[in-house]
Amino acid sequence: MQAEYEKLSAKGVDFTMEPTDVGPSIIAIFDDTVGNLIQMVQLKL
């Protein structure tokens, strides 16, 4: 998650939520530039 977050941030992606630990997963949220919020989820195994 962290590597993908850094890669996308370097390309100018606007994250509204940095990678955050929420118990069984880590989530991050970004804006797709047309008003949609996209949530990335990584499950902790």
C-alpha distance matrix in Angstrom:
0.0 3.8 5.5 5.3 6.0 8.6 9.9 10.6 12.0 14.2 15.5 16.6 14.4 15.4 12.9 15.0 12.6 10.0 7.1 9.8 10.7 13.2 14.7 13.8 10.3 7.6 8.1 8.2 11.4 12.9 16.5 17.5 20.7 23.1 22.4 19.9 16.9 13.9 11.5 8.1 7.9 6.5 9.8 10.7 13.4
3.8 0.0 3.8 5.5 5.0 6.2 8.6 10.0 10.4 12.2 14.4 15.4 13.9 14.8 12.4 14.8 12.4 9.0 6.8 9.9 11.3 14.5 16.2 16.0 12.7 9.5 10.1 9.4 12.5 13.6 17.2 18.5 21.2 24.0 23.4 21.4 18.3 15.8 13.8 10.9 11.2 10.0 13.0 13.2 16.0
5.5 3.8 0.0 3.8 5.4 5.2 6.1 8.7 9.8 10.6 12.6 14.5 13.6 15.4 13.9 16.9 15.1 11.9 10.3 13.6 15.0 18.1 19.6 19.0 15.7 12.7 13.0 12.0 14.5 14.8 18.0 18.7 21.2 24.2 24.2 22.3 19.6 16.9 15.5 12.4 13.2 11.9 15.1 15.5 17.7
5.3 5.5 3.8 0.0 3.8 5.4 5.0 6.1 8.4 9.8 10.8 12.5 10.9 13.1 11.8 14.9 13.6 11.2 9.9 13.5 15.4 17.8 19.8 18.9 15.2 12.3 11.7 10.1 12.0 11.9 14.9 15.2 18.0 20.8 20.9 18.9 16.5 13.6 12.6 9.6 11.3 10.9 14.5 15.8 18.2
6.0 5.0 5.4 3.8 0.0 3.8 5.5 5.3 6.0 8.5 10.0 10.7 8.9 10.2 8.5 11.6 10.3 7.7 7.4 11.1 13.7 16.3 18.8 18.6 14.9 11.5 10.3 7.9 9.6 9.6 12.8 13.9 16.3 19.4 19.1 17.4 14.7 12.4 11.5 9.3 11.3 11.6 15.2 16.5 19.4
8.6 6.2 5.2 5.4 3.8 0.0 3.8 5.5 5.1 6.1 8.7 10.0 9.6 11.3 10.4 13.8 12.8 9.9 10.0 13.7 16.3 19.2 21.6 21.6 18.1 14.6 13.8 11.4 12.9 12.3 15.1 16.1 17.9 21.3 21.4 20.2 17.7 15.8 15.2 13.1 15.0 14.8 18.3 19.1 21.9
9.9 8.6 6.1 5.0 5.5 3.8 0.0 3.8 5.5 5.3 6.6 9.1 9.0 11.8 11.8 15.5 15.1 12.7 12.8 16.6 19.0 21.7 24.0 23.5 19.9 16.6 15.6 13.1 14.2 12.9 15.1 15.1 17.0 20.4 21.1 19.8 17.9 15.7 15.7 13.5 15.8 15.8 19.4 20.6 23.0
10.6 10.0 8.7 6.1 5.3 5.5 3.8 0.0 3.8 5.4 5.1 6.6 5.5 8.5 8.9 12.7 13.0 11.4 12.1 15.9 18.8 21.0 23.6 23.3 19.5 16.2 14.3 11.4 11.5 9.5 11.4 11.4 13.3 16.6 17.3 16.2 14.4 12.6 13.2 11.7 14.7 15.6 19.4 21.1 23.8
12.0 10.4 9.8 8.4 6.0 5.1 5.5 3.8 0.0 3.8 5.3 5.1 4.9 6.8 7.5 11.2 11.6 9.9 11.6 15.2 18.5 20.9 23.8 24.0 20.4 16.8 14.9 11.5 11.6 9.6 11.4 12.4 13.5 17.1 17.5 16.9 15.0 13.9 14.4 13.4 16.3 17.3 21.0 22.4 25.4
14.2 12.2 10.6 9.8 8.5 6.1 5.3 5.4 3.8 0.0 3.8 5.4 7.3 9.8 11.2 14.8 15.4 13.4 14.8 18.5 21.6 24.2 27.0 27.1 23.4 19.9 18.3 15.1 15.3 13.2 14.6 14.9 15.6 19.3 20.2 19.9 18.4 17.2 17.9 16.6 19.4 20.0 23.7 24.9 27.6
15.5 14.4 12.6 10.8 10.0 8.7 6.6 5.1 5.3 3.8 0.0 3.8 5.9 9.3 11.4 15.1 16.3 15.0 16.5 20.2 23.3 25.6 28.4 28.3 24.5 21.1 19.1 15.8 15.3 12.5 13.1 12.6 13.0 16.7 18.1 18.0 17.1 15.9 17.4 16.4 19.6 20.7 24.4 26.2 28.8
16.6 15.4 14.5 12.5 10.7 10.0 9.1 6.6 5.1 5.4 3.8 0.0 3.8 6.2 9.1 12.5 14.4 13.7 16.0 19.4 22.9 24.9 28.1 28.3 24.5 21.1 18.6 15.0 13.8 10.7 10.8 10.9 10.7 14.5 15.6 16.0 15.1 14.8 16.5 16.4 19.8 21.3 25.1 26.9 29.9
14.4 13.9 13.6 10.9 8.9 9.6 9.0 5.5 4.9 7.3 5.9 3.8 0.0 3.8 6.2 9.7 11.5 11.4 13.5 16.8 20.2 21.9 25.1 25.2 21.5 18.2 15.4 11.8 10.2 7.0 7.4 7.8 8.6 12.2 12.9 12.7 11.5 11.1 12.8 12.9 16.4 18.4 22.1 24.2 27.2
15.4 14.8 15.4 13.1 10.2 11.3 11.8 8.5 6.8 9.8 9.3 6.2 3.8 0.0 3.8 6.5 9.0 9.8 12.7 15.5 19.1 20.6 24.0 24.6 21.1 17.7 14.7 10.9 8.8 5.7 5.9 8.0 8.3 11.7 11.4 11.6 10.1 10.7 12.3 13.2 16.6 18.9 22.4 24.4 27.7
12.9 12.4 13.9 11.8 8.5 10.4 11.8 8.9 7.5 11.2 11.4 9.1 6.2 3.8 0.0 3.8 5.4 6.2 9.2 11.7 15.4 16.8 20.3 21.0 17.5 14.2 11.1 7.4 5.7 4.0 6.3 9.3 10.7 13.5 12.4 11.7 9.1 9.2 9.7 10.6 13.6 15.8 19.2 21.1 24.6
15.0 14.8 16.9 14.9 11.6 13.8 15.5 12.7 11.2 14.8 15.1 12.5 9.7 6.5 3.8 0.0 3.8 6.7 9.9 11.3 14.9 15.6 19.4 20.6 17.4 14.4 11.1 7.8 5.6 5.3 6.9 10.6 11.7 13.9 11.7 11.2 8.3 9.6 9.8 11.6 14.2 16.8 19.8 21.7 25.3
12.6 12.4 15.1 13.6 10.3 12.8 15.1 13.0 11.6 15.4 16.3 14.4 11.5 9.0 5.4 3.8 0.0 3.8 6.5 7.5 11.1 12.1 15.8 17.2 14.1 10.9 8.1 5.3 4.9 6.8 9.7 13.1 14.9 17.0 14.8 13.6 10.1 10.3 9.0 10.1 11.9 14.1 16.8 18.3 22.0
10.0 9.0 11.9 11.2 7.7 9.9 12.7 11.4 9.9 13.4 15.0 13.7 11.4 9.8 6.2 6.7 3.8 0.0 3.8 6.0 9.8 11.9 15.2 16.5 13.3 9.7 7.8 5.2 6.9 8.5 11.9 14.8 16.8 19.3 17.7 16.3 12.9 12.2 10.5 10.2 11.6 12.8 15.7 16.8 20.4
7.1 6.8 10.3 9.9 7.4 10.0 12.8 12.1 11.6 14.8 16.5 16.0 13.5 12.7 9.2 9.9 6.5 3.8 0.0 3.8 6.9 9.5 12.3 13.2 9.9 6.2 5.3 4.4 7.8 10.3 14.0 16.5 19.1 21.4 19.8 17.9 14.3 12.7 10.1 8.7 9.0 9.5 12.2 13.0 16.6
9.8 9.9 13.6 13.5 11.1 13.7 16.6 15.9 15.2 18.5 20.2 19.4 16.8 15.5 11.7 11.3 7.5 6.0 3.8 0.0 3.8 6.2 9.3 11.0 8.4 5.3 5.4 6.4 9.5 12.6 16.2 19.0 21.5 23.5 21.4 19.4 15.6 14.4 11.3 10.5 9.7 10.2 11.8 12.2 16.0
10.7 11.3 15.0 15.4 13.7 16.3 19.0 18.8 18.5 21.6 23.3 22.9 20.2 19.1 15.4 14.9 11.1 9.8 6.9 3.8 0.0 3.8 5.9 7.8 6.2 4.5 6.7 9.2 12.5 15.9 19.5 22.0 24.8 26.6 24.5 22.1 18.4 16.8 13.3 12.1 10.1 9.5 10.0 9.6 13.2
13.2 14.5 18.1 17.8 16.3 19.2 21.7 21.0 20.9 24.2 25.6 24.9 21.9 20.6 16.8 15.6 12.1 11.9 9.5 6.2 3.8 0.0 3.8 6.3 5.6 5.8 7.2 10.3 12.9 16.6 19.9 22.4 25.3 26.6 24.1 21.6 17.9 16.6 13.0 12.4 10.1 10.3 9.9 10.1 13.5
14.7 16.2 19.6 19.8 18.8 21.6 24.0 23.6 23.8 27.0 28.4 28.1 25.1 24.0 20.3 19.4 15.8 15.2 12.3 9.3 5.9 3.8 0.0 3.8 5.5 7.5 10.0 13.5 16.3 20.0 23.3 25.6 28.7 29.9 27.5 24.8 21.2 19.5 15.8 14.8 11.7 10.9 9.3 8.5 11.3
13.8 16.0 19.0 18.9 18.6 21.6 23.5 23.3 24.0 27.1 28.3 28.3 25.2 24.6 21.0 20.6 17.2 16.5 13.2 11.0 7.8 6.3 3.8 0.0 3.8 7.3 10.0 13.8 16.6 20.2 23.6 25.4 28.7 29.8 27.7 24.6 21.2 19.0 15.2 13.7 10.1 8.8 6.2 5.6 8.1
10.3 12.7 15.7 15.2 14.9 18.1 19.9 19.5 20.4 23.4 24.5 24.5 21.5 21.1 17.5 17.4 14.1 13.3 9.9 8.4 6.2 5.6 5.5 3.8 0.0 3.8 6.5 10.2 13.2 16.7 20.1 21.9 25.2 26.5 24.6 21.6 18.1 15.7 11.9 10.1 6.6 5.5 4.3 5.3 8.7
7.6 9.5 12.7 12.3 11.5 14.6 16.6 16.2 16.8 19.9 21.1 21.1 18.2 17.7 14.2 14.4 10.9 9.7 6.2 5.3 4.5 5.8 7.5 7.3 3.8 0.0 3.8 7.0 10.5 13.8 17.5 19.4 22.6 24.3 22.5 19.8 16.2 13.9 10.3 8.2 5.8 5.2 6.5 7.4 11.2
8.1 10.1 13.0 11.7 10.3 13.8 15.6 14.3 14.9 18.3 19.1 18.6 15.4 14.7 11.1 11.1 8.1 7.8 5.3 5.4 6.7 7.2 10.0 10.0 6.5 3.8 0.0 3.8 6.8 10.3 13.8 15.9 19.1 20.6 18.7 16.0 12.4 10.3 6.7 5.5 4.6 6.4 8.7 10.7 14.3
8.2 9.4 12.0 10.1 7.9 11.4 13.1 11.4 11.5 15.1 15.8 15.0 11.8 10.9 7.4 7.8 5.3 5.2 4.4 6.4 9.2 10.3 13.5 13.8 10.2 7.0 3.8 0.0 3.8 6.9 10.6 12.9 15.8 17.7 16.0 13.7 10.1 8.3 5.8 5.2 6.8 9.0 12.0 14.0 17.5
11.4 12.5 14.5 12.0 9.6 12.9 14.2 11.5 11.6 15.3 15.3 13.8 10.2 8.8 5.7 5.6 4.9 6.9 7.8 9.5 12.5 12.9 16.3 16.6 13.2 10.5 6.8 3.8 0.0 3.8 7.1 9.7 12.5 14.2 12.3 10.1 6.4 5.5 4.4 6.2 8.9 11.9 14.9 17.3 20.7
12.9 13.6 14.8 11.9 9.6 12.3 12.9 9.5 9.6 13.2 12.5 10.7 7.0 5.7 4.0 5.3 6.8 8.5 10.3 12.6 15.9 16.6 20.0 20.2 16.7 13.8 10.3 6.9 3.8 0.0 3.8 6.5 9.0 11.2 9.9 8.3 5.6 5.3 6.6 8.3 11.7 14.6 17.9 20.4 23.7
16.5 17.2 18.0 14.9 12.8 15.1 15.1 11.4 11.4 14.6 13.1 10.8 7.4 5.9 6.3 6.9 9.7 11.9 14.0 16.2 19.5 19.9 23.3 23.6 20.1 17.5 13.8 10.6 7.1 3.8 0.0 3.8 5.5 7.5 6.4 5.8 4.7 6.2 9.0 11.3 14.9 18.0 21.2 24.0 27.1
17.5 18.5 18.7 15.2 13.9 16.1 15.1 11.4 12.4 14.9 12.6 10.9 7.8 8.0 9.3 10.6 13.1 14.8 16.5 19.0 22.0 22.4 25.6 25.4 21.9 19.4 15.9 12.9 9.7 6.5 3.8 0.0 3.9 5.6 6.4 5.6 6.3 6.8 10.3 12.2 15.9 19.0 22.3 25.3 28.1
20.7 21.2 21.2 18.0 16.3 17.9 17.0 13.3 13.5 15.6 13.0 10.7 8.6 8.3 10.7 11.7 14.9 16.8 19.1 21.5 24.8 25.3 28.7 28.7 25.2 22.6 19.1 15.8 12.5 9.0 5.5 3.9 0.0 3.8 5.7 7.2 8.8 10.3 13.8 15.8 19.5 22.6 25.9 28.8 31.8
23.1 24.0 24.2 20.8 19.4 21.3 20.4 16.6 17.1 19.3 16.7 14.5 12.2 11.7 13.5 13.9 17.0 19.3 21.4 23.5 26.6 26.6 29.9 29.8 26.5 24.3 20.6 17.7 14.2 11.2 7.5 5.6 3.8 0.0 3.8 5.9 8.9 11.0 14.7 17.2 20.8 24.1 27.2 30.3 33.2
22.4 23.4 24.2 20.9 19.1 21.4 21.1 17.3 17.5 20.2 18.1 15.6 12.9 11.4 12.4 11.7 14.8 17.7 19.8 21.4 24.5 24.1 27.5 27.7 24.6 22.5 18.7 16.0 12.3 9.9 6.4 6.4 5.7 3.8 0.0 3.8 6.5 9.6 13.0 16.1 19.4 22.9 25.7 28.8 31.8
19.9 21.4 22.3 18.9 17.4 20.2 19.8 16.2 16.9 19.9 18.0 16.0 12.7 11.6 11.7 11.2 13.6 16.3 17.9 19.4 22.1 21.6 24.8 24.6 21.6 19.8 16.0 13.7 10.1 8.3 5.8 5.6 7.2 5.9 3.8 0.0 3.8 6.3 9.8 12.9 16.1 19.7 22.4 25.6 28.5
16.9 18.3 19.6 16.5 14.7 17.7 17.9 14.4 15.0 18.4 17.1 15.1 11.5 10.1 9.1 8.3 10.1 12.9 14.3 15.6 18.4 17.9 21.2 21.2 18.1 16.2 12.4 10.1 6.4 5.6 4.7 6.3 8.8 8.9 6.5 3.8 0.0 3.8 6.5 9.9 13.0 16.6 19.3 22.3 25.4
13.9 15.8 16.9 13.6 12.4 15.8 15.7 12.6 13.9 17.2 15.9 14.8 11.1 10.7 9.2 9.6 10.3 12.2 12.7 14.4 16.8 16.6 19.5 19.0 15.7 13.9 10.3 8.3 5.5 5.3 6.2 6.8 10.3 11.0 9.6 6.3 3.8 0.0 3.8 6.6 9.9 13.4 16.3 19.5 22.3
11.5 13.8 15.5 12.6 11.5 15.2 15.7 13.2 14.4 17.9 17.4 16.5 12.8 12.3 9.7 9.8 9.0 10.5 10.1 11.3 13.3 13.0 15.8 15.2 11.9 10.3 6.7 5.8 4.4 6.6 9.0 10.3 13.8 14.7 13.0 9.8 6.5 3.8 0.0 3.8 6.4 10.1 12.8 15.9 18.9
8.1 10.9 12.4 9.6 9.3 13.1 13.5 11.7 13.4 16.6 16.4 16.4 12.9 13.2 10.6 11.6 10.1 10.2 8.7 10.5 12.1 12.4 14.8 13.7 10.1 8.2 5.5 5.2 6.2 8.3 11.3 12.2 15.8 17.2 16.1 12.9 9.9 6.6 3.8 0.0 3.8 6.9 10.1 13.1 16.0
7.9 11.2 13.2 11.3 11.3 15.0 15.8 14.7 16.3 19.4 19.6 19.8 16.4 16.6 13.6 14.2 11.9 11.6 9.0 9.7 10.1 10.1 11.7 10.1 6.6 5.8 4.6 6.8 8.9 11.7 14.9 15.9 19.5 20.8 19.4 16.1 13.0 9.9 6.4 3.8 0.0 3.8 6.4 9.6 12.5
6.5 10.0 11.9 10.9 11.6 14.8 15.8 15.6 17.3 20.0 20.7 21.3 18.4 18.9 15.8 16.8 14.1 12.8 9.5 10.2 9.5 10.3 10.9 8.8 5.5 5.2 6.4 9.0 11.9 14.6 18.0 19.0 22.6 24.1 22.9 19.7 16.6 13.4 10.1 6.9 3.8 0.0 3.8 6.4 9.2
9.8 13.0 15.1 14.5 15.2 18.3 19.4 19.4 21.0 23.7 24.4 25.1 22.1 22.4 19.2 19.8 16.8 15.7 12.2 11.8 10.0 9.9 9.3 6.2 4.3 6.5 8.7 12.0 14.9 17.9 21.2 22.3 25.9 27.2 25.7 22.4 19.3 16.3 12.8 10.1 6.4 3.8 0.0 3.8 6.1
10.7 13.2 15.5 15.8 16.5 19.1 20.6 21.1 22.4 24.9 26.2 26.9 24.2 24.4 21.1 21.7 18.3 16.8 13.0 12.2 9.6 10.1 8.5 5.6 5.3 7.4 10.7 14.0 17.3 20.4 24.0 25.3 28.8 30.3 28.8 25.6 22.3 19.5 15.9 13.1 9.6 6.4 3.8 0.0 3.8
13.4 16.0 17.7 18.2 19.4 21.9 23.0 23.8 25.4 27.6 28.8 29.9 27.2 27.7 24.6 25.3 22.0 20.4 16.6 16.0 13.2 13.5 11.3 8.1 8.7 11.2 14.3 17.5 20.7 23.7 27.1 28.1 31.8 33.2 31.8 28.5 25.4 22.3 18.9 16.0 12.5 9.2 6.1 3.8 0.0
